[in-house]
Amino acid sequence: MSDLYARHKAVLPDWLALYYQDPLEITHGEGRHVWDADGNKYLDFFGGILTTMTAHALPEVTKAVSEQAGRIIHSSTLYLNRPMVELAERIAQLSGIPDARVFFTTSGTEANDTALLLATAHRRSNQILAMRNSYHGRSFSAVGITGNKGWSPTSLSPLQTLYVHGGVRTRGPYAGLSDAGFIAACVEDLRDLLGHVRAPAALIAEPVQGVGGFTIPPDGLYAAFREVLDEHGILWISDEVQTGWGRTGEHFWGWQAHDAAGPPDMLTFAKGIGNGMSIGGVVARAEIMNCLDSNSISTFGGSPVTMAAGLANLSYLLEHDLQGNARRVGGLLIERLRAIAEQVDGVREVRGRGLMIGVELVKPGTGEAHPEGAAAVLEAAREEGLLIGKGGGHDTSVLRIAPPLSLTVAEAEEGAAILDRALRCTR
Ligand code: PMP
């Protein structure tokens, strides 16, 4: 055990998850690569849990941050804040939400918390619909709408949460149905549920479940849900913390795969927009955002330094069409991984949208979930200089691949070749 790991264990909570038997200390990065304290270089296929949206140490972001830090590091509230207004204008316009207002937080958890505050206040209801196998953060209210029990350490939620089917297709009662059949079954489940409950405030859902294992519902599921929600005046909150900013390739936001549903009433974002700096936020129609009748501020949400990072990072993303890059390079990587999966035992499914790719592992022969296999693949890939993530619902048997969106074809090929070997050597 390294000295730093021993010190970490002595002073930090036991439940603070770390990857690898011998955890990594990342000391620096560049482009799609990071280095550890021993000088080992890794191709980063997890982008620091999707926080590195464009590239590590992107000079444009570093410059914007250091220039702003050299001028003033300050709170975001009480005084006018030019970078916050500018980033809010750009996000409001990109969000697709009419008459949009943006509130900045420092994390995805806090963004979802704020969305819940708004939804419950607007609808005068503390009932929330959430998806099975979902993950929305770690605050008291966010764990209360997190359907993935591995990440919700208490069930003593102040909210009344009801879980809806639709997040996962490979398991559960609707596994194996066609797209249309799956949507119909989930809508029937939602209708049935709404027949038994009072008046939920909102449905919150990740368009592609992230921590839950990059699960992809059929396009149009949320459009179908939306019709039912509208009959009851229930709001739709799209948690875009992992799916936003073009990560899914085809779309800038995950909700757009359900286009007929139109924009959600609120969307929440975080992670990649700051390229590692802590930015989160909520976008909502003005009528919803302004329903609070007393002040609500965040001392650091929207702080000028993080906003400067967000502005530089977003400009880079748009100017270099990284959404298009995610679609092209992600498409190639998915194809390559599917070809590899045919050659090895124990891959149930390779699924993905853009640069958000899941490889679900099962025990060869039995078809049971294979969390030990996933952990072994992570270790083997690390040995060869590749960092990937893992996730999944009842178990953790899905490899998660989400590199910075500037990934090149050569890097995709290199990572796929390592994964090919890693998948073989753990059988
Ligand atoms: N929502 C989703 C979909 C997430 O994946 C996460 C983080 N994994 C969160 C919310 C919480 O974000 P944060 O860790 O920044 O609080």
Boltz pocket constraint, residues with backbone or C-beta under 6 A from the ligand:
constraints:
  - pocket:
      binder: B
      contacts: [[A, 106], [A, 107], [A, 108], [A, 109], [A, 110], [A, 112], [A, 135], [A, 136], [A, 137], [A, 138], [A, 206], [A, 210], [A, 211], [A, 239], [A, 240], [A, 241], [A, 242], [A, 270], [A, 271], [A, 280]]
      max_distance: 6.0
